[in-house]
Amino acid sequence: MTRPIRRLSGLCTASAVLALASAGAASAQPRAGTPDAAIAVARSVEILCAPRAVWLAPELPTTLVASQEGNAKRMFGPGEAVILDAGRNRGLAVGVEFFVRRQYRPRVASVVPHGEMPAVLHTAGWLRIVAVEEEMAIATISYACDGVLLGDYIEPFEAADPPAGSPPAEADYASAARVLFTEEGGYTAGPNRFVVIDHGREDGVVPGLRFTVFRETTAAPGPVHNLGEAFAVLVDERTATVRIFGTTDAVYTGDRLAAHR
């Protein structure tokens, strides 16, 4: 059950994340093409915009219902104001930041984990509350991963910790994860793109864990085609979002990932 939205203490603000990302970009960078360089690239707002998997739709979500301008506009970008269908009655307060999100079904059919296929949790951006009444609020878009749409809903903003990276280790091909879907619920991805896999915290995945990405070449156990590497950036209980790097071929839904343990 979705709890009333409230201000969460101890969370980084979106503006702080943007400032840290800018500072990180200006600092010395690891050598290009290395795992450390790939992880450094992910230390930005791109992680916050990355897709995730979700099984349950929010109950009674607070949604974007109109433009403050009172026109028929349905898509919004940074600096534009929107009206929300809740206010103090759900704990909203001026200055609080929220993710703007939507859910939809993946465009691909894949091997499903735990007997069911999750939906794509898409982060469209984030916003800041600027005015609140009892049952409505006005917010301005702080950052847009892509177009923010009427009907999108909000969730508390929470910064993602940059992955620290894991030391080199043997790839565990026997307990490999599988790609469920790629960005926007698609079926293919290339270098520096995100994919969602069917292993999560309950499978021992932690942020920064490295994987070898591979494709099985036969139905029975045998030779595999190594495609490149990946590392986890967002980890949920049953799934994780990983970033691909150093690939020699496109990565598809159903390709496998062997964790380095």
C-alpha positions as CSV (number, residue, x, y, z in Angstrom):
1,M,0.0,0.0,0.0
2,T,1.4,3.4,-0.9
3,R,1.9,5.6,2.1
4,P,1.1,9.3,2.2
5,I,3.9,11.3,0.6
6,R,5.9,13.1,3.1
7,R,9.2,14.9,3.3
8,L,12.0,12.5,3.9
9,S,14.9,13.7,6.1
10,G,18.5,13.0,5.1
11,L,17.9,12.7,1.3
12,C,20.1,14.6,-1.1
13,T,18.2,17.2,-3.1
14,A,18.1,17.1,-6.9
15,S,20.0,20.4,-7.1
16,A,22.8,18.8,-5.0
17,V,22.9,15.8,-7.3
18,L,23.3,18.1,-10.3
19,A,26.1,20.0,-8.6
20,L,27.9,16.9,-7.6
21,A,27.6,15.5,-11.1
22,S,29.1,18.7,-12.5
23,A,31.9,18.6,-10.0
24,G,32.6,15.0,-10.8
25,A,32.8,15.7,-14.5
26,A,35.4,18.4,-13.9
27,S,37.7,16.1,-11.9
28,A,40.3,13.8,-13.2
29,Q,38.8,10.9,-15.1
30,P,40.0,7.2,-15.2
31,R,41.5,5.9,-18.5
32,A,38.8,5.5,-21.1
33,G,37.6,2.0,-21.9
34,T,38.3,0.6,-18.4
35,P,35.7,-0.5,-15.9
36,D,36.5,2.4,-13.6
37,A,35.9,4.8,-16.4
38,A,32.6,3.2,-17.2
39,I,31.5,3.5,-13.6
40,A,32.7,7.1,-13.5
41,V,30.4,8.0,-16.4
42,A,27.4,6.7,-14.4
43,R,28.1,9.0,-11.5
44,S,25.6,11.5,-12.8
45,V,21.9,12.2,-13.1
46,E,21.8,9.4,-15.8
47,I,21.5,6.8,-12.9
48,L,18.4,8.6,-11.6
49,C,16.8,8.5,-15.1
50,A,17.6,4.8,-15.6
51,P,14.7,2.3,-16.0
52,R,13.7,0.0,-13.2
53,A,11.3,-2.9,-12.8
54,V,8.1,-2.8,-10.7
55,W,5.4,-5.3,-10.0
56,L,2.7,-3.1,-8.2
57,A,1.1,0.1,-9.4
58,P,0.9,2.8,-6.7
59,E,-2.4,3.1,-4.8
60,L,-3.9,6.6,-4.9
61,P,-0.9,8.3,-6.6
62,T,-0.5,12.0,-6.7
63,T,-0.6,12.9,-10.4
64,L,0.1,15.8,-12.7
65,V,-3.4,17.0,-13.9
66,A,-2.9,20.3,-15.7
67,S,-0.7,23.1,-16.8
68,Q,-0.6,26.1,-14.5
69,E,-1.1,28.2,-17.7
70,G,-4.6,26.7,-18.0
71,N,-4.1,25.6,-21.6
72,A,-4.1,22.2,-23.3
73,K,-0.4,21.6,-22.9
74,R,0.4,18.0,-22.0
75,M,4.2,17.7,-22.1
76,F,6.5,19.8,-19.9
77,G,10.2,20.6,-19.5
78,P,12.5,22.3,-17.0
79,G,11.1,25.5,-15.5
80,E,7.5,24.8,-16.5
81,A,4.8,24.7,-13.9
82,V,2.2,21.9,-13.4
83,I,-0.8,21.4,-11.1
84,L,-0.9,18.3,-8.8
85,D,-4.2,16.7,-7.6
86,A,-3.2,16.7,-3.9
87,G,-1.7,19.1,-1.4
88,R,-1.5,19.3,2.4
89,N,-4.0,16.4,2.6
90,R,-1.2,14.1,1.4
91,G,1.7,15.8,3.2
92,L,3.0,18.0,0.3
93,A,5.0,21.0,1.4
94,V,6.7,23.9,-0.4
95,G,10.3,23.1,-1.3
96,V,10.1,19.3,-1.3
97,E,11.3,17.5,-4.4
98,F,9.8,14.5,-6.1
99,F,10.5,12.1,-8.9
100,V,8.0,12.2,-11.8
101,R,7.3,8.7,-13.0
102,R,5.0,6.4,-15.1
103,Q,4.7,2.7,-15.6
104,Y,4.1,0.7,-18.7
105,R,4.4,-2.8,-20.0
106,P,7.7,-3.8,-21.8
107,R,7.5,-4.0,-25.6
108,V,9.1,-7.5,-25.5
109,A,8.3,-11.0,-24.3
110,S,11.0,-12.4,-22.2
111,V,11.6,-15.2,-19.8
112,V,9.9,-13.9,-16.7
113,P,11.3,-14.1,-13.1
114,H,9.3,-15.5,-10.3
115,G,6.5,-16.4,-12.6
116,E,5.5,-12.9,-13.6
117,M,6.8,-10.1,-15.9
118,P,7.3,-6.7,-14.2
119,A,6.3,-3.4,-15.6
120,V,8.8,-0.7,-16.6
121,L,9.2,2.0,-14.0
122,H,10.1,5.1,-16.1
123,T,11.5,8.2,-14.5
124,A,10.6,11.2,-16.6
125,G,12.4,13.7,-14.3
126,W,11.8,15.5,-11.0
127,L,10.0,18.6,-9.7
128,R,9.9,20.9,-6.8
129,I,6.7,22.0,-4.9
130,V,6.3,25.8,-5.1
131,A,2.7,26.3,-3.7
132,V,0.4,24.2,-1.7
133,E,-3.3,24.3,-0.8
134,E,-5.3,21.6,1.0
135,E,-6.1,19.4,-2.0
136,M,-3.9,20.7,-4.8
137,A,-0.3,21.9,-5.3
138,I,1.8,23.7,-8.0
139,A,5.2,22.4,-8.9
140,T,8.0,23.4,-11.3
141,I,10.0,20.9,-13.3
142,S,13.6,20.8,-12.1
143,Y,15.0,18.3,-14.5
144,A,13.6,16.3,-17.4
145,C,15.0,12.9,-18.4
146,D,12.6,13.2,-21.3
147,G,9.1,14.8,-21.6
148,V,7.1,15.0,-18.4
149,L,3.5,14.2,-19.2
150,L,0.1,14.9,-17.7
151,G,-1.0,11.7,-15.9
152,D,2.5,11.0,-14.6
153,Y,2.7,10.5,-10.8
154,I,5.2,11.6,-8.1
155,E,7.3,9.7,-5.6
156,P,9.8,11.0,-3.0
157,F,13.1,12.1,-4.5
158,E,16.0,9.9,-3.3
159,A,19.5,10.2,-4.6
160,A,21.2,7.0,-5.9
161,D,24.6,6.3,-4.3
162,P,27.4,6.1,-7.0
163,P,28.5,2.5,-7.3
164,A,32.0,1.9,-5.8
165,G,32.9,-0.9,-8.2
166,S,33.9,-4.4,-7.3
167,P,37.4,-6.0,-7.6
168,P,38.1,-8.4,-10.5
169,A,36.8,-11.9,-9.8
170,E,35.7,-15.1,-11.6
171,A,32.5,-14.8,-13.6
172,D,29.8,-17.2,-12.2
173,Y,28.3,-18.6,-15.3
174,A,26.3,-21.2,-13.4
175,S,24.0,-18.7,-11.7
176,A,23.7,-16.2,-14.5
177,A,21.1,-13.4,-14.6
178,R,19.0,-12.7,-17.7
179,V,18.1,-9.4,-19.4
180,L,14.4,-8.7,-19.0
181,F,14.2,-5.4,-21.0
182,T,16.3,-2.5,-22.1
183,E,15.6,1.3,-21.9
184,E,12.0,2.2,-22.5
185,G,11.0,-1.4,-22.3
186,G,12.8,-2.3,-25.5
187,Y,14.8,-5.4,-26.6
188,T,18.3,-4.1,-27.6
189,A,21.0,-2.0,-26.0
190,G,24.6,-0.9,-26.8
191,P,27.5,0.5,-24.9
192,N,26.8,2.8,-22.0
193,R,23.1,2.0,-22.0
194,F,21.0,0.5,-19.2
195,V,19.2,-2.8,-19.0
196,V,17.1,-4.4,-16.3
197,I,18.0,-8.0,-15.2
198,D,16.1,-10.6,-13.2
199,H,18.5,-10.8,-10.3
200,G,18.4,-8.4,-7.3
201,R,19.3,-8.1,-3.6
202,E,17.9,-11.6,-2.9
203,D,20.4,-12.9,-5.4
204,G,23.4,-11.1,-3.9
205,V,23.5,-8.2,-6.3
206,V,24.8,-4.9,-4.9
207,P,25.6,-1.5,-6.5
208,G,28.9,-1.7,-8.3
209,L,28.8,-5.5,-8.8
210,R,30.5,-6.4,-12.1
211,F,29.1,-8.8,-14.7
212,T,30.3,-10.5,-17.9
213,V,27.6,-10.2,-20.5
214,F,27.3,-13.3,-22.7
215,R,25.0,-15.1,-25.1
216,E,24.4,-18.8,-25.0
217,T,25.3,-20.4,-28.3
218,T,23.6,-23.8,-27.8
219,A,20.6,-25.1,-25.9
220,A,22.8,-27.4,-23.8
221,P,25.6,-26.1,-21.6
222,G,28.6,-25.4,-23.8
223,P,30.6,-22.5,-25.4
224,V,29.3,-19.0,-24.9
225,H,29.8,-15.8,-26.8
226,N,31.1,-13.1,-24.4
227,L,29.7,-9.7,-25.4
228,G,31.3,-7.3,-22.9
229,E,30.8,-6.3,-19.3
230,A,28.3,-4.5,-17.1
231,F,27.9,-3.2,-13.5
232,A,24.9,-2.7,-11.3
233,V,23.8,0.9,-10.6
234,L,20.3,0.4,-9.0
235,V,19.3,-2.7,-7.1
236,D,15.9,-3.7,-6.0
237,E,14.8,-6.9,-4.2
238,R,14.2,-9.1,-7.2
239,T,15.7,-7.1,-10.1
240,A,18.5,-4.7,-10.8
241,T,19.4,-2.0,-13.4
242,V,22.9,-2.4,-14.9
243,R,25.0,-0.3,-17.3
244,I,26.6,-2.0,-20.3
245,F,30.2,-1.2,-21.3
246,G,32.9,-2.5,-23.6
247,T,30.5,-4.6,-25.7
248,T,31.4,-6.1,-29.0
249,D,27.8,-6.6,-30.2
250,A,24.3,-5.4,-29.3
251,V,22.8,-6.8,-26.1
252,Y,19.3,-8.3,-26.5
253,T,16.5,-9.3,-24.2
254,G,17.3,-12.8,-23.0
255,D,21.1,-12.4,-23.0
256,R,22.8,-13.5,-19.8
257,L,25.0,-11.8,-17.2
258,A,27.5,-13.7,-15.0
259,A,28.3,-11.9,-11.8
260,H,32.0,-11.6,-10.7
261,R,32.1,-13.1,-7.3
